[in-house]
Amino acid sequence: MKTKKFLLAVLVVLILIIVVASFEVMAQPPGLPSTPSQAPIDGGLGLLAAAGGAYALKKLKKRKRDGEDF
């Protein structure tokens, strides 16, 4: 009987800890957040777009050469 009471007490304590911790985790800091730093979009994105276009052109030429329909 003592072990059942002990386990019940441990369970109640764990539930209380989880409830209190969830309130602490969800608490928001005071004030508004600062503006995010801006990241420039440089030549990397342009190179990626050019490579994708070249790949698509290559695939279209191959389809045309092989006589496949779209």
Order of alpha helices (4+ residues) and beta strands (2+ residues): alpha-alpha
